[in-house]
Each structure stands twice: as C-alpha cells, then as structure tokens.
Amino acid sequence: MLVLGVESSCDETGVALVEATGRETPRLLAHALHSQIDMHEAYGGVVPELASRDHIRRLVPLAREVLARAGRPLADADLIAYTRGPGLAGALLVGAGLACALAASLGKPVLGVHHLEGHLLSPFLSADPPEFPFVALLVSGGHTQLMRVDGVGRYETLGETIDDAAGEAFDKSAKLLGLGYPGGPQLARLAEFGDPTAFVLPRPLLHSGTLDFSFAGLKTAVLTQVKRLGGNVCEQDRANLAAATQEAIVEVLVKKSLAALRATALERLVVAGGVGANRLLRERLDEACRRRGVRVHYPELALCTDNGAMIAMAAAMRLQAGLARAGHDYAFDVKPRWPLEQA
C-alpha cells in the first residue's frame, strides 16, 4: 500500500510517500518540505493568510518532487492522507482540498489524520524505531503533553500544559530578548554562549506532584529580568538569560518525563515534536535515561518539525491497526481544535 501524505497545518508545507506492507512498519520512500520561516520572519510570527496562500503555491510542486524522487506515478498511490487538524483553519483547508481533489481524480480513498498523532508516531520513521508500550513526551508548538502509548490509537494523557507550552515559552522568551523568528532555535543558539546560572528562573510545577506543565510564569520571570536589565542589555547578559531560560525549560521536561516513566513503570521514552530537536534536551534525556536503563527514541532531526512523512505514516499505521476506514466521500472538513483522544 502506497500512502501519499499532505501536511499544511501551519507554516511548513510537506508531502511524502510511504509504503506499508502487511504488518511491517511502513517505510518512507520520499518526502519534500518547504518552510515559510523566511516569509514570516518580517512579521515576527506566522501570518495565517500568508501561510495559506503559500501552501497553495507549494503543494503541487512538492507532490511532483516527491513522486519523482520515489520513481512512482501518482496513479500508484493507494491512499491520500492529509492533516485534518489541529492547526490554522485556512492552512488546513488548503491541504485537505488538494488531498480530496487528488483522491477524487484518481478514484482513490482519502483519510484525514490528527496532526499530533503524526508527531507521536514519527519516531517509527527513524533508523531506531520504538516498540509499544512507551511514554511519549510530545512537545510541538502549542502542545506539551506526557502520554502513555500502548499502541496506535491507544493513548492515555498523563499530564499536559495548563497554559503556555514549552515551545511557546521558547518563542515568547526569545521575543523578549529581541531575537527574531522562529524564536526557539535562535534562543538555543544564543544560549550556547551563556552561563545558565547567571540568572535564577522558576521551574513552574516541578514539585507539584503531578505530571502537568506550566510555562507562563517562566515567561513572566524572563520579562522581569529583561526590565531589570534596562534598555541597554549587553550581548553577554542576553546570552546568559537565554541559557538560563533554556535550562529551566529542559529541566522541567526531563524531570517530568522521568516521573512519568516511574509512574507507569515503563522503560521506553519517545520524544516527538519540534522542541524534540533541541540539543540540550536530547543530551539531558540521553544521560538521564542511560543512568536508569531506559531506552529513548527521537524522530530524525529532519522530521521533528511538521512534515508530510509523519502524516502518511500515521495514516498507514492506523489502517494497519484496523482503526480507520479510508473512504471515497470527498466532501471534507477540518478541525482547527481537535483533542487527540477524539481522533
């Protein structure tokens, strides 16, 4: 079975072709991705209308590129999968429209996929795929969650953010420091030159006894420090504050993940989502899990951000598990807000 996956939930346009055979883990044949970072940088964040228009321009050329790389004609696709939600409504509609139009033209079935499930299953595309069950740390955009994953579609939320997510804390703190878009990666780069002990920042809910997260207070603490430093902040102070901010976020994510492993008695951790590409987070998790004899899995770095490969993979794995029935009804809708438990 060949699955063509389309992702257009926010500011990345992705298309991929995945092959699934029997019960074996699906394999990625080809994928292509276009990031809108350069376009949105001038505005300091994602402009939804511009994002939607750019998806329209990019999707067809990316689909042609993927099919050419895989050496397969479009007619060979057995299923067209697309991101149904959550995400920006206009951006989602572009991908859904293209997917359903392609499927209708071919007479092939179509399937809408949950964006976060795509992230959750993306480590199965890596050279070292995990095995069920595992604890998942999902750190993508506005989402920070810890989940117990017993199989495809078998997800139990252990903890989640009650306000800002880790990615939002990175981006908002970066903006306070005068860094450009996207803020998270720029803050991480600046932090490499800073001293994380130069500023004392809070670790919200770290000792709450729950697996929930809260990063809004950390952002406020960064704002307070910026105001104390005044208008002429030297580059070293900015680097130190960036390092302290990253240190606080990473410490919370690592300790909560370890607590989730203890609570579930599981010995496998999966990290998925854009923040999962953070170098310090990977180093700290690798070290902590190695000490405890826990296996930790990540997506390939190129597949941490939004991409079509994770959508095609999630669709294929859902079909293999008998949890989805792809249909020939080409009327579509999208779900900008869509809890994973309802997928």
C-alpha positions in Angstrom: 0.0 0.0 0.0 1.3 3.4 -1.0 0.2 6.4 1.1 0.7 9.9 -0.1 0.7 12.3 2.9 0.0 16.0 2.8 0.8 18.4 5.7 -0.3 22.1 5.8 -1.4 22.8 9.4 0.8 25.9 10.0 4.0 27.2 8.4 5.5 24.2 6.8 4.3 22.5 3.6 5.1 18.8 3.5 4.4 16.0 1.1 5.6 12.4 1.5 5.2 8.9 0.1 5.2 5.9 2.5 4.9 2.2 1.7 3.2 -0.2 4.0 3.5 -4.0 3.6 1.5 -6.3 5.7 2.1 -5.8 9.4 5.6 -4.4 8.9 6.5 -0.9 10.0 5.8 1.4 7.0 8.9 2.8 5.3 9.5 6.2 3.9 10.1 6.3 0.1 10.5 10.1 -0.3 9.5 13.4 1.2 9.8 17.1 0.5 9.3 20.0 2.8 9.1 23.8 2.4 9.4 26.1 5.4 7.8 29.5 5.5 10.3 30.9 8.0 11.8 33.5 5.7 8.4 34.8 4.7 7.0 35.1 8.3 10.3 36.5 9.8 9.5 40.0 8.7 6.3 39.9 10.8 7.8 38.2 13.9 5.4 35.3 13.7 3.1 33.3 11.5 0.5 35.3 9.5 -2.3 32.8 8.8 -3.5 34.3 5.5 0.1 34.4 4.1 0.6 30.8 5.3 -2.5 29.6 3.5 -1.6 31.3 0.2 1.9 29.9 0.3 0.6 26.4 0.9 -1.4 26.8 -2.3 1.7 27.7 -4.3 3.9 24.9 -2.8 1.8 21.8 -2.5 1.6 20.7 -6.2 5.3 21.2 -7.0 6.2 19.4 -3.7 3.9 16.4 -4.7 5.6 16.2 -8.1 9.0 16.3 -6.5 8.2 13.5 -4.1 6.8 11.3 -6.8 9.8 11.9 -9.0 12.2 11.1 -6.1 10.3 7.8 -5.4 10.1 7.0 -9.0 6.4 6.3 -8.8 3.5 7.8 -10.7 0.6 9.5 -8.8 -1.7 6.7 -10.0 0.2 4.2 -7.9 -0.9 5.9 -4.7 -3.5 3.7 -2.9 -4.5 6.3 -0.4 -4.2 10.1 0.0 -3.8 11.3 3.6 -3.9 14.8 4.9 -3.8 16.7 8.2 -7.4 17.4 9.3 -6.4 19.2 12.5 -5.5 20.8 14.8 -3.9 23.9 13.2 -4.8 27.1 11.3 -8.2 26.7 9.7 -7.2 28.3 6.3 -3.9 26.4 6.1 -5.7 23.1 6.9 -8.3 23.7 4.2 -5.6 24.0 1.6 -4.1 20.6 2.3 -7.5 19.0 2.7 -8.7 20.4 -0.6 -5.7 19.2 -2.5 -5.8 15.8 -1.0 -9.5 15.3 -1.7 -9.2 16.6 -5.2 -6.3 14.3 -6.0 -8.2 11.3 -4.5 -11.3 12.1 -6.4 -9.5 12.5 -9.7 -7.9 9.0 -9.1 -10.9 7.4 -7.6 -8.8 6.5 -4.6 -9.7 6.7 -0.9 -8.8 9.6 1.4 -8.1 9.9 5.1 -7.9 12.8 7.5 -5.1 12.5 10.1 -4.6 14.1 13.5 -1.5 16.3 13.4 -0.4 15.4 16.9 -0.8 11.6 16.2 1.6 12.2 13.3 4.2 13.7 15.6 3.6 10.9 18.2 4.3 8.2 15.6 7.0 10.0 13.7 9.9 8.2 15.6 8.7 5.0 13.8 10.3 6.6 10.7 13.7 6.6 12.3 16.5 4.1 12.0 15.9 3.0 15.6 12.0 2.8 15.9 10.4 2.2 19.3 8.2 -0.6 20.4 4.9 -0.3 22.2 4.2 0.5 25.0 6.1 3.7 25.8 5.8 7.0 27.5 5.7 9.9 25.0 6.8 13.4 25.6 5.0 15.4 22.9 6.5 18.9 22.6 5.1 20.5 19.5 4.2 24.2 19.0 1.4 25.0 21.5 1.3 21.4 22.9 3.3 19.9 25.7 2.0 16.6 26.9 3.1 13.4 28.5 1.2 10.3 27.3 1.2 6.6 27.9 1.1 4.9 24.5 0.1 1.2 24.4 -0.5 1.1 20.7 -1.8 3.0 17.7 -4.9 4.9 18.9 -4.4 3.7 22.5 -3.3 6.9 24.2 -3.7 8.0 27.8 -2.9 11.6 28.8 -0.7 11.6 31.9 0.0 15.3 32.0 -0.3 18.4 29.9 0.3 22.1 30.0 -2.2 24.3 31.8 -1.1 27.5 30.0 1.9 28.1 27.8 3.6 25.1 26.2 7.4 24.6 26.1 7.6 25.8 22.5 5.7 28.9 23.4 8.0 29.6 26.3 11.0 29.3 24.0 9.4 31.6 21.3 8.0 34.2 23.7 11.2 34.4 25.7 13.2 34.8 22.6 11.0 37.7 21.5 11.5 39.4 24.9 15.3 39.1 24.3 14.9 40.8 20.9 15.6 37.6 18.9 14.0 37.0 15.5 11.5 34.4 14.3 11.5 31.5 14.9 12.5 32.3 18.4 13.1 28.9 19.9 16.1 27.8 17.7 17.6 31.3 17.9 17.4 31.3 21.7 19.0 27.9 21.8 21.9 29.1 19.6 22.4 32.2 21.8 22.3 30.0 24.9 25.4 28.2 23.8 27.4 31.4 24.7 25.7 32.0 28.0 26.0 30.9 31.7 22.7 29.2 32.8 23.5 30.0 36.4 23.8 33.8 35.9 20.0 34.2 36.4 17.7 32.4 38.8 14.5 31.5 37.0 11.5 29.5 38.3 10.7 25.9 37.4 6.8 26.0 37.5 5.0 22.9 38.8 8.3 21.0 39.1 7.4 19.8 42.6 3.6 19.8 42.2 3.4 16.0 42.5 1.5 16.0 39.1 2.7 15.5 35.5 1.2 18.7 34.3 3.3 21.6 32.9 3.1 25.4 33.2 5.5 27.8 31.4 3.6 31.1 31.6 5.3 32.0 34.9 8.7 31.4 33.4 8.0 33.8 30.5 6.9 36.4 33.1 10.1 35.9 35.0 12.1 36.4 31.8 10.2 39.6 31.2 11.0 40.8 34.7 14.7 40.2 34.2 14.7 42.0 30.9 13.1 45.0 32.5 15.6 45.0 35.4 18.5 45.0 32.8 17.0 48.1 31.2 17.3 49.2 27.6 21.0 48.7 27.1 21.3 44.9 27.6 24.8 43.7 26.7 25.2 40.7 24.5 26.6 38.6 27.3 23.5 39.3 29.5 21.3 38.2 26.7 23.2 35.0 26.2 23.2 34.3 30.0 19.4 34.9 30.2 18.8 32.7 27.1 20.9 29.9 28.7 19.0 30.2 32.0 15.7 30.1 30.2 16.6 27.0 28.2 18.0 25.4 31.3 14.7 25.9 33.2 12.6 24.5 30.3 14.8 21.5 29.8 15.0 20.7 33.5 11.2 20.6 33.8 10.8 18.5 30.7 13.4 16.0 31.7 12.2 15.6 35.3 8.6 15.3 34.4 9.4 12.7 31.8 11.4 10.6 34.3 8.5 11.0 36.8 6.1 9.6 34.1 8.4 6.7 33.5 8.4 5.9 37.2 4.6 6.3 37.5 3.9 3.9 34.6 6.8 1.5 35.3 7.7 1.7 31.6 11.2 1.6 30.3 10.9 3.3 26.9 10.5 7.0 26.2 9.6 8.6 22.9 10.2 12.3 22.3 8.3 14.0 19.4 7.6 17.5 18.1 9.7 20.5 17.2 11.2 21.1 20.6 12.5 17.5 20.5 15.2 18.8 18.2 16.7 20.9 21.0 20.3 19.7 21.5 20.4 20.3 25.3 17.1 18.4 25.8 18.4 15.4 23.9 21.7 15.4 25.8 20.0 15.6 29.2 17.4 13.0 28.3 20.0 10.7 26.9 22.1 11.0 30.0 19.2 10.6 32.5 17.7 7.6 30.6 21.1 5.9 30.3 21.5 6.1 34.1 18.1 4.5 34.6 18.4 1.8 31.9 15.6 3.4 29.8 15.6 3.5 26.0 14.8 6.9 24.5 13.8 7.4 20.9 13.6 10.6 18.7 12.5 11.3 15.2 15.2 12.1 12.7 16.1 15.8 13.1 14.7 16.5 9.6 11.4 15.1 10.7 11.0 16.9 14.1 9.1 19.8 12.5 5.8 19.4 10.7 6.2 17.2 7.7 4.2 15.0 5.3 6.1 11.9 6.3 4.5 11.7 9.7 1.0 12.2 8.2 1.5 9.4 5.7 3.0 7.2 8.5 0.1 7.8 10.9 -2.4 7.0 8.2 -0.7 3.8 7.3 -0.3 2.6 10.9 -4.0 3.4 11.6 -5.1 1.3 8.7 -2.8 -1.5 9.7 -4.3 -1.4 13.2 -7.8 -1.5 11.8 -8.6 1.8 13.4 -9.5 3.8 10.3 -11.5 3.2 7.2 -10.5 5.4 4.3 -13.5 6.5 2.3 -14.5 7.8 -1.1 -16.5 10.7 0.2 -14.6 13.7 -1.0 -16.6 16.3 0.9 -14.2 17.4 3.6 -13.9 19.5 6.8 -11.1 20.4 9.1 -10.7 20.6 12.8 -8.6 23.6 14.0 -9.2 22.4 17.6 -9.2 18.6 17.9 -8.2 16.7 21.1 -6.0 13.7 20.4 -8.3 11.5 22.4 -11.1 12.1 19.9 -9.1 11.2 16.9 
